Amino acid sequence: MKVYYYQSAHGATPVLDFLLALPVQDSAPIFALIQAIGDYGLEVADRRHIRGKLWELRPDRYRIFYAVLHGDVWLLHAYKKQGAKAPPREIRIALRRLKEVDD
């Protein structure tokens, strides 16, 4: 299973940029999780279905929206968890990016 980071038409990689901006003690376990997903599959991750093809990885206090397309994982959007539910704004961003990569 391959793991891809969403890339905008302008070349931005918002999930990767978000993770690289985190302190290393926060980002290192997340990068290790992403590597484990690539090596062993999604069963190694704490995850939750959001809607349709959109799912959420739940590493510690961060959330990463993803989708599985043609057997590959696409990391679409990441944010720091602030409440019990995923904010509608964050879901909208992820769904917009999913539509871009799923066309």
Secondary structure, DSSP 4 states (H G I P E B T S, - for coil): --EEE---TTS--HHHHHHHHS-HHHHHHHHHHHHHHHHH-GGGS-EEEEETTEEEE--TTEEEEEEEETTEEEEEEEEE--SSS--HHHHHHHHHHHHHHT-
